[in-house]
Amino acid sequence: MAAKITDGTFDKDVLQSSKPVLLDFWADWCGPCRQIAPALEDLATELGSKITVAKMNVDENPTIPVKYGVKGIPTLMIFKDGQVVATKVGVMQKSKIKEWIESTI
């Protein structure tokens, strides 16, 4: 299951994480966000030993999305050693998300 990240837990759970983190910026009202959610849940299980899959609701947590320049959702960012190493915006198939993760980490 994808971890839930807030503005308050971001530093500890993402920037200080011992393994890479795929952070999904999403919102309840976003159809494309709901469309990729099952794929992200599957990948959280499949790749859990290599990467943490996490979600941040942009409506409930406005600070971090603004800080990282999130303009559209869903936005997926991979953080490694406290830095953004890759970003994708929009819907992708599970296989493409998995390929992107594996090529990045």
N, CA, C and O of each residue as an XYZ file, in Angstrom:
420
protein
N       0.834     -1.185      0.000
C       0.000      0.000      0.000
C       0.878      1.247      0.000
O       1.895      1.313      0.691
N       0.462      2.230     -0.789
C       1.217      3.475     -0.875
C       1.118      4.244      0.439
O       0.054      4.330      1.051
N       2.247      4.796      0.854
C       2.291      5.590      2.082
C       1.634      6.945      1.828
O       1.688      7.459      0.711
N       1.022      7.517      2.845
C       0.422      8.844      2.736
C       1.398      9.868      3.318
O       1.815      9.760      4.471
N       1.748     10.851      2.513
C       2.711     11.874      2.908
C       1.968     13.201      3.070
O       1.068     13.513      2.291
N       2.348     13.972      4.078
C       1.776     15.303      4.290
C       2.902     16.333      4.258
O       4.082     15.985      4.260
N       2.512     17.609      4.228
C       3.523     18.665      4.318
C       4.390     18.454      5.558
O       5.596     18.703      5.530
N       3.770     17.994      6.649
C       4.483     17.806      7.913
C       5.403     16.602      7.953
O       6.385     16.608      8.695
N       5.110     15.561      7.167
C       5.937     14.346      7.194
C       6.899     14.256      6.013
O       7.705     13.329      5.942
N       6.822     15.207      5.090
C       7.594     15.143      3.858
C       9.101     15.014      4.095
O       9.740     14.123      3.534
N       9.668     15.890      4.915
C      11.123     15.850      5.140
C      11.573     14.488      5.648
O      12.525     13.908      5.125
N      10.890     13.980      6.666
C      11.287     12.707      7.273
C      11.037     11.528      6.332
O      11.911     10.682      6.143
N       9.834     11.478      5.741
C       9.440     10.299      4.971
C       9.941     10.275      3.535
O      10.020      9.207      2.928
N      10.280     11.432      2.982
C      10.736     11.475      1.594
C      12.208     11.883      1.510
O      13.037     11.119      1.015
N      12.530     13.071      1.985
C      13.896     13.571      1.835
C      14.920     12.767      2.628
O      16.061     12.614      2.194
N      14.515     12.251      3.793
C      15.453     11.490      4.627
C      15.297      9.982      4.484
O      15.890      9.225      5.253
N      14.513      9.539      3.516
C      14.285      8.108      3.325
C      15.579      7.398      2.936
O      16.400      7.938      2.194
N      15.745      6.191      3.444
C      16.950      5.412      3.134
C      16.884      4.777      1.747
O      17.902      4.318      1.229
N      15.695      4.747      1.140
C      15.579      4.238     -0.226
C      14.808      5.249     -1.074
O      14.144      6.132     -0.531
N      14.891      5.127     -2.397
C      14.180      6.079     -3.257
C      12.677      6.089     -2.957
O      12.112      5.097     -2.497
N      12.046      7.237     -3.231
C      10.610      7.404     -3.013
C       9.965      7.892     -4.301
O      10.394      8.889     -4.882
N       8.937      7.186     -4.742
C       8.090      7.658     -5.835
C       6.914      8.364     -5.189
O       6.101      7.730     -4.517
N       6.816      9.683     -5.388
C       5.742     10.458     -4.774
C       4.730     10.859     -5.837
O       5.068     11.504     -6.829
N       3.485     10.463     -5.609
C       2.370     10.774     -6.499
C       1.615     11.963     -5.930
O       1.019     11.869     -4.857
N       1.637     13.090     -6.650
C       0.847     14.257     -6.269
C      -0.514     14.095     -6.931
O      -0.600     13.986     -8.154
N      -1.584     14.080     -6.127
C      -2.915     13.754     -6.636
C      -3.994     14.533     -5.890
O      -3.699     15.268     -4.948
N      -5.254     14.367     -6.320
C      -6.406     14.948     -5.630
C      -7.615     14.040     -5.855
O      -7.685     13.318     -6.850
N      -8.570     14.086     -4.915
C      -9.777     13.264     -4.997
C     -10.576     13.512     -6.271
O     -11.132     12.574     -6.841
N     -10.639     14.751     -6.720
C     -11.467     15.134     -7.867
C     -10.817     14.836     -9.217
O     -11.447     15.027    -10.257
N      -9.579     14.374     -9.215
C      -8.788     14.176    -10.436
C      -9.026     12.782    -11.023
O      -8.586     11.781    -10.457
N      -9.722     12.727    -12.154
C      -9.993     11.444    -12.809
C      -8.731     10.690    -13.205
O      -8.618      9.503    -12.901
N      -7.771     11.339    -13.878
C      -6.528     10.644    -14.233
C      -5.766     10.118    -13.002
O      -5.105      9.082    -13.076
N      -5.863     10.837    -11.875
C      -5.214     10.378    -10.635
C      -5.836      9.058    -10.180
O      -5.129      8.129     -9.790
N      -7.155      8.990    -10.236
C      -7.850      7.747     -9.849
C      -7.533      6.627    -10.830
O      -7.495      5.455    -10.456
N      -7.306      6.998    -12.090
C      -7.012      6.008    -13.122
C      -5.673      5.297    -12.864
O      -5.571      4.088    -13.073
N      -4.656      6.028    -12.415
C      -3.350      5.383    -12.199
C      -3.175      4.824    -10.791
O      -2.203      4.116    -10.525
N      -4.103      5.132     -9.887
C      -3.962      4.686     -8.494
C      -3.787      3.165     -8.357
O      -2.912      2.737     -7.605
N      -4.582      2.328     -9.052
C      -4.384      0.872     -8.903
C      -2.996      0.413     -9.351
O      -2.411     -0.480     -8.737
N      -2.471      1.012    -10.411
C      -1.126      0.651    -10.881
C      -0.079      1.001     -9.835
O       0.854      0.233     -9.603
N      -0.233      2.155     -9.206
C       0.725      2.566     -8.177
C       0.643      1.655     -6.956
O       1.665      1.335     -6.349
N      -0.569      1.237     -6.595
C      -0.722      0.295     -5.469
C      -0.028     -1.030     -5.791
O       0.665     -1.594     -4.945
N      -0.217     -1.524     -7.026
C       0.442     -2.767     -7.444
C       1.963     -2.616     -7.380
O       2.661     -3.503     -6.888
N       2.464     -1.496     -7.876
C       3.911     -1.273     -7.882
C       4.462     -1.114     -6.468
O       5.606     -1.486     -6.205
N       3.667     -0.571     -5.566
C       4.101     -0.469     -4.165
C       4.379     -1.858     -3.609
O       5.321     -2.045     -2.839
N       3.561     -2.830     -3.997
C       3.748     -4.209     -3.544
C       4.909     -4.868     -4.285
O       5.779     -5.483     -3.669
N       4.916     -4.736     -5.608
C       5.931     -5.404     -6.438
C       7.344     -4.887     -6.184
O       8.294     -5.669     -6.145
N       7.485     -3.580     -6.012
C       8.820     -2.966     -5.917
C       9.137     -2.441     -4.518
O      10.083     -1.676     -4.333
N       8.343     -2.857     -3.545
C       8.482     -2.335     -2.192
C       9.855     -2.488     -1.567
O      10.224     -1.704     -0.692
N      10.615     -3.476     -1.996
C      11.959     -3.651     -1.428
C      12.959     -2.657     -2.030
O      14.011     -2.408     -1.441
N      12.635     -2.086     -3.207
C      13.547     -1.183     -3.904
C      13.185      0.293     -3.751
O      14.060      1.159     -3.732
N      11.863      0.572     -3.641
C      11.392      1.954     -3.652
C      10.134      2.065     -2.799
O       9.337      1.129     -2.729
N       9.962      3.204     -2.158
C       8.732      3.488     -1.428
C       7.798      4.248     -2.360
O       8.177      5.270     -2.933
N       6.582      3.747     -2.507
C       5.568      4.455     -3.292
C       4.689      5.218     -2.307
O       4.141      4.637     -1.370
N       4.560      6.521     -2.527
C       3.826      7.374     -1.598
C       2.916      8.325     -2.356
O       3.121      8.586     -3.541
N       1.903      8.842     -1.658
C       0.924      9.746     -2.253
C       0.789     11.001     -1.397
O       0.835     10.945     -0.168
N       0.619     12.147     -2.084
C       0.371     13.402     -1.384
C      -0.826     14.087     -2.033
O      -0.802     14.405     -3.222
N      -1.870     14.310     -1.244
C      -3.055     15.005     -1.714
C      -2.738     16.500     -1.783
O      -2.443     17.128     -0.766
N      -2.800     17.062     -2.997
C      -2.399     18.458     -3.182
C      -3.389     19.446     -2.561
O      -3.014     20.571     -2.231
N      -4.639     19.036     -2.400
C      -5.626     19.926     -1.778
C      -5.413     20.046     -0.274
O      -5.617     21.112      0.307
N      -5.005     18.954      0.346
C      -4.796     18.932      1.798
C      -3.394     19.391      2.196
O      -3.164     19.755      3.349
N      -2.464     19.375      1.250
C      -1.056     19.697      1.526
C      -0.526     20.640      0.444
O       0.121     20.187     -0.500
N      -0.788     21.931      0.565
C      -0.415     22.865     -0.514
C       1.060     23.270     -0.558
O       1.541     23.690     -1.611
N       1.774     23.158      0.533
C       3.129     23.708      0.604
C       4.125     22.971     -0.291
O       4.790     23.599     -1.114
N       4.233     21.677     -0.145
C       5.236     20.900     -0.891
C       4.973     20.926     -2.401
O       5.920     21.126     -3.163
N       3.733     20.733     -2.870
C       3.515     20.820     -4.323
C       3.951     22.160     -4.912
O       4.526     22.195     -6.000
N       3.689     23.253     -4.216
C       4.122     24.572     -4.696
C       5.652     24.648     -4.704
O       6.251     25.135     -5.663
N       6.268     24.168     -3.643
C       7.730     24.206     -3.541
C       8.402     23.463     -4.698
O       9.450     23.882     -5.189
N       7.787     22.354     -5.130
C       8.377     21.546     -6.202
C       7.772     21.837     -7.577
O       8.015     21.097     -8.530
N       6.995     22.900     -7.679
C       6.508     23.353     -8.974
C       5.465     22.463     -9.627
O       5.379     22.410    -10.853
N       4.674     21.766     -8.825
C       3.628     20.905     -9.386
C       2.535     21.794     -9.965
O       1.901     22.561     -9.240
N       2.316     21.688    -11.282
C       1.324     22.515    -11.968
C       0.118     21.699    -12.405
O      -0.996     22.219    -12.463
N       0.330     20.422    -12.712
C      -0.746     19.538    -13.145
C      -0.650     18.229    -12.392
O       0.419     17.840    -11.923
N      -1.786     17.553    -12.284
C      -1.777     16.256    -11.606
C      -2.459     15.230    -12.488
O      -3.346     15.589    -13.262
N      -2.078     13.972    -12.398
C      -1.068     13.457    -11.482
C       0.350     13.829    -11.920
O       0.687     13.794    -13.103
N       1.159     14.181    -10.937
C       2.590     14.368    -11.142
C       3.298     13.324    -10.299
O       3.030     13.191     -9.105
N       4.201     12.586    -10.923
C       5.007     11.585    -10.228
C       6.442     12.084    -10.171
O       7.017     12.464    -11.191
N       7.014     12.080     -8.978
C       8.423     12.468     -8.811
C       9.150     11.356     -8.066
O       8.639     10.796     -7.096
N      10.342     11.053     -8.537
C      11.187     10.101     -7.826
C      12.253     10.908     -7.096
O      12.995     11.685     -7.698
N      12.309     10.702     -5.783
C      13.310     11.338     -4.922
C      14.341     10.300     -4.537
O      13.998      9.177     -4.166
N      15.605     10.678     -4.628
C      16.698      9.791     -4.227
C      17.728     10.644     -3.497
O      18.169     11.671     -4.012
N      18.105     10.221     -2.310
C      19.071     10.964     -1.495
C      18.643     12.425     -1.312
O      19.473     13.334     -1.345
N      17.329     12.636     -1.116
C      16.814     13.956     -0.823
C      16.638     14.874     -2.022
O      16.309     16.048     -1.854
N      16.851     14.358     -3.235
C      16.751     15.170     -4.446
C      15.766     14.559     -5.433
O      15.610     13.339     -5.489
N      15.100     15.412     -6.213
C      14.252     14.920     -7.302
C      15.175     14.454     -8.421
O      16.001     15.224     -8.912
N      15.033     13.193     -8.823
C      15.876     12.669     -9.898
C      15.088     12.426    -11.185
O      15.684     12.247    -12.248
N      13.748     12.419    -11.101
C      12.934     12.234    -12.300
C      11.507     12.691    -12.019
O      11.018     12.585    -10.894
N      10.848     13.199    -13.053
C       9.466     13.669    -12.942
C       8.685     13.274    -14.186
O       9.192     13.358    -15.304
N       7.457     12.846    -13.980
C       6.522     12.561    -15.080
C       5.183     13.184    -14.708
O       4.788     13.168    -13.542
N       4.490     13.732    -15.697
C       3.171     14.325    -15.475
C       2.176     13.620    -16.388
O       2.430     13.414    -17.574
N       1.034     13.254    -15.804
C      -0.027     12.640    -16.591
C      -0.130     11.139    -16.371
O       0.627     10.538    -15.609
N      -1.099     10.563    -17.069
C      -1.388      9.138    -16.931
C      -0.385      8.318    -17.729
O      -0.027      8.670    -18.854
N       0.061      7.222    -17.130
C       0.919      6.259    -17.816
C       0.422      4.860    -17.468
O      -0.170      4.639    -16.411
N       0.672      3.936    -18.364
C       0.353      2.537    -18.073
C       1.304      2.018    -17.009
O       2.424      2.506    -16.856
N       0.828      1.012    -16.272
C       1.638      0.420    -15.203
C       3.005     -0.015    -15.725
O       4.020      0.237    -15.075
N       3.045     -0.665    -16.890
C       4.321     -1.153    -17.431
C       5.284     -0.001    -17.698
O       6.489     -0.137    -17.485
N       4.760      1.130    -18.161
C       5.618      2.293    -18.435
C       6.121      2.925    -17.134
O       7.269      3.362    -17.052
N       5.256      2.971    -16.123
C       5.681      3.506    -14.831
C       6.793      2.620    -14.259
O       7.794      3.119    -13.744
N       6.602      1.308    -14.357
C       7.602      0.370    -13.833
C       8.942      0.520    -14.574
O       9.999      0.549    -13.944
N       8.894      0.615    -15.887
C      10.120      0.820    -16.674
C      10.821      2.113    -16.255
O      12.041      2.150    -16.095
N      10.028      3.168    -16.080
C      10.576      4.478    -15.685
C      11.249      4.382    -14.326
O      12.360      4.880    -14.141
N      10.574      3.742    -13.373
C      11.160      3.570    -12.026
C      12.470      2.809    -12.108
O      13.487      3.240    -11.565
N      12.436      1.663    -12.798
C      13.629      0.804    -12.833
C      14.793      1.482    -13.571
O      15.952      1.255    -13.221
N      14.507      2.299    -14.573
C      15.590      2.994    -15.283
C      16.147      4.158    -14.467
O      17.268      4.610    -14.704
N      15.360      4.641    -13.505
C      15.761      5.789    -12.702
C      16.522      5.379    -11.441
O      17.489      6.037    -11.056
N      16.087      4.289    -10.798
C      16.737      3.913     -9.549
C      17.830      2.907     -9.808
O      18.497      2.466     -8.872
